[in-house]
Amino acid sequence: MRKVLFFIAIALLGQYVKAQSQTEYHIGIGTGSVQELAVRNATHPLFNVASIKNETPTYAYSVAGPVRIGIKKHEGKHFLLGADFNYSNVELMSTYADATSHFTNFVNYTLMASTQYKFIDKPNLTLYSGIDFGVSFSTAKNQDNGRKNQDLTAAFQVDFLGARYGSKYGLFAELGYGFNGFVNGGLFCRLD
């Protein structure tokens, strides 16, 4: 009888842990990332690829992303742990005084470990803060002269405030600073 009770207790504990450790898949898009700011401020580690003359040109920017996909797992009552991958593309058109122009493309692939602390966790609403850290692989290519370069740098994201609405399927939005953008959001799906 003790063995039966022991196995029932283990099964109930397993169900409790399973209910507390749900996996979520996230897909989203952000705006105003650190990578974009680095290109706009000419501080990106690969910005020298864009320079072909000694004069300062006029710049025009086109930005895609960061587009992100991630997986997170609820670990207990207050924590989520997971990983995020994001892609961002910043296109730079440089126009000089003599009316010549050239095009440079900056692409960033970022992989980060993700940690979040839930300070409000209701059935349909979760509020949280988080810190992500990892690496970013960047490439830059000047389309006119063929110059290209690549770099590997540390990556981070600090989310001051995040919110998820929905139980199994829903929306999320985050305000922060880093490689996922100042504002980002999207959809999530929670698996039991």
Buried (B, 14 or more C-beta within 10 A) or exposed (E): EEEEEEEEEEEEEEEEEEEEEBBBBBEBBBBBBBBBBBBBEEEBEBBEBBBBEEEEBEBEEEBEBBBBBBBBBBBEEEBBBBBBBBBBBBBBBBEBEEEEEBBBBBBBBBBBEBBBBBEEBEEEEBBBBBBBBBEBBBBBBBEEEEBBBEEEBEBBBBBEEBBBEBEEEBEBBBBBBBBBBBEBBBEBEBEE
